[in-house]
């Protein structure tokens, strides 16, 4: 999927991405802001990593870190200048 995203951008002339909207945040954000023991509540091991977070992190970096909003974690966190995890029912004006 990630390769298709970049292939499609190339077809469009590689335009600048202004806003990236994803379900899950980048992996480094999860590791920085969330206690790994919380994973045990979801029947996975503490060292388990959601591969989607790694993909999102790679995409965000390759797009040169555009503004970003994501969810999934049910907490309000600003993790970069213009990048946020949205809490449940939260709206953010950017």
Order of alpha helices (4+ residues) and beta strands (2+ residues): alpha-beta-alpha-alpha-beta-beta-beta
